[in-house]
Each structure stands twice: as structure tokens, then as C-alpha cells.
């Protein structure tokens, strides 16, 4: 059996935990500008039709008396780490899939911890007692059904799908609730007369593959109750990125460059804390028409230096011919290596000396930032933006 744990309205719940005066009020966490989007809304706000990914200005219209809060990612990450630590007490096979979501394979744990229901209740109780937070939990014979189950009785829900219940559930499960069935696929399935996952069985697998490609193959397997994906405990960090929707669209590269500078510093702080170096630097630009482009460069010497990443990212921006105004800009690094991996030394001693001084500066800035917060020290270029 596999469990899926999903924290209820996680960001908003953490805010209520830290400020009990928010309880009973509509709490919305998201971007503070009119162009921002909702990251999370508590269930009081959801009663007014507010949901994640909704533009903030719409949320304000629907829920004008709500408390709007800026996300505190470091705090959410701190609580998330504690949640994952609790889950690891119940099984060594815990796979975190997002900041507030995880799968747990409890196969073989029953002798030690009891029946599936007892384990599930124990997890919910421990998270509530230790952290004061509620979660919804689903249990099923595979990952796909565990995810479906955790969404059935929200908030603070618990749903267990035993093997003998699988066929009945699939027969009645609305097909739009199947992960991967987006708007277009749902419409195509509707035209085929497919309303539930069970209806998929009306069609041979080869027809589904012809219509939906590789996803058609997965649909056929899910309709048969088959999902062979396993819970993988350790997931290596493959990339680190940061992006921001602009307060207003612009084609001014000087403005975009200031965003890139700030984002690059944030990313490199993460690299240094994680003991990682990056080989590839990328920028991402989304234009007013929502067309998205990325540009990347792979550097010879892996780095975690803010100055190097800034230099490469700004060079990519300078080389990019802007076809119009941008509404979002971001920076990312990938092709990551542990700092324990040795790389060939640069033969140009003056360059090594220069980078050595930048590393000392990065270390000093990190120390100050950790002690006093990310806004206590910043480059003069960023000061001009305020």
C-alpha cells in the first residue's frame, strides 16, 4: 500500500499557525501587486471562489475583506522539512514531490505499525500534535490511486482504497480528475463519449495511443488499475531557479537586468548552502503575448559564484533580441555537481585569484544575510530600483 500526504492550504495554514488572530478570516498568500497570482488560499477564502493561480486582482474582487500576505518561502520550507522528518518515522520509503506533498510506501510496515488505517491515522495525529497542522491522506495499492484518494475528503480527510475497491472506483471516477488530463484531452475524451476512467475501457489501447500518443498508453493502464511507478526516496536536485512577474511589461533590458541580478544572487545562495556547483546558466523571458523563450550557456568551470552567474545571465540577456515587451523574467542554473567533485584548475592564475576574492565576498554576504535577513545588504544597482 502507498500513502499520499497532502497538507491542507499549506502556506495559508502556516500563516494561521504563526498568527492565530488570522483564524476564521479569509487568508490569501500570493504576489502583492495587481499582476501577481494567488499561491494559496485557506478554506474560508475558497468559499468565495478564490483558488491558487488566480490573479490577485480577481481574488481581491471576490474577497475584498481577505488578509493578503506575501509568501515566506524560508518559513514554509522549515515546516516542510519537519513534516518530511515525521513521515520518515513511519517508513524509510518517503518521496517528497513538492513542498507540501509526499508519497510513502508502507509495504511491510504493517507488522510493526498496524493496519493501513492505523498508520494513516497515526501520521495525521503526529503532524497535528507536533506542528499544529492538518493534512489530507489517501491510501491505495498504487501511487495514482493514492493521489486520487487524498483529494476525496478534503480538508483534514482520510480515504483508503483497498484492492477490492479499485474496480468500482475506476468505473465511477470522472476522467478530468485523472492526473495528466488537461482541458484539451478532457474535451477530446468527452467527444469520444468518455466521462469516467472506466469508460476508457471502451477503446482498444492502439486507438488511445493513436489519439493521445504515449499518454494514451498510460490512460489504458490506469483504466485497468495499473500504475507501476514506485516511491523513490532520494531525489537529487537537478536545477535551481527563480522568476518574477514584472509590475508592468517592459522591453528595457536595464530593468530586466536588475531582476536577473537579484534572482542570480538568490540562486547562488541556495547553491552555496546546498554544496553545489552549476555548469549551465539559463534565462527565461515570458512576453506580453505569453510566448516564452529560454536561452542557456554551459560554462567551462562549474561555479556557485554570484558574480559568474550574474555575468553569464546578463550576457544571455544582452544577446537576446527582444521582439516585444516582457511580463516575466527568470534565471536558472542546472547541470549541477557536488562541491566534492574535483574540477581541473584554471591555468590562468590571475583569474583564479579574482574568483577567490569573489568567493570571499559571497561568503561575507551570506553570513550577513543569514544573520539579518536577505534585504539588509544589496548592490547599489538594486538600490536604484526602489
Secondary structure, DSSP 8 states (H G I E B T S, - for coil): -EEEEEETTHHHHHHHHH-GGGTTS-EEEE-SSTT-BEEEE-HHHHTTT--TT-BHHHHHHH-TT-EEE---HHHHHHHHHHHHHHHTTT-S-EEEEETTEEEEE-TT-HHHH-SHHHHHHHHHHHHHHHH---EEEEEESSHHHHHHHHTTT-SS-EEE--GGGHHHHHHHSBGGGSTT--HHHHHHHHHTT--BGGGGGGS-HHHHHHHHTHHHHHHHHHHTT-------S-----EEEEEEEEEEEE--HHHHHHHHHHHHHHHHHHHHHHTEEEEEEEEEEEETT--EEEEEEEEEEEE--HHHHHHHHHHHHHHS---S-EEEEEEEEEEEEETTS-----S-HHHHHHHHHHHHHHHHHHHHHHHH-TTSS--HHHHTT-
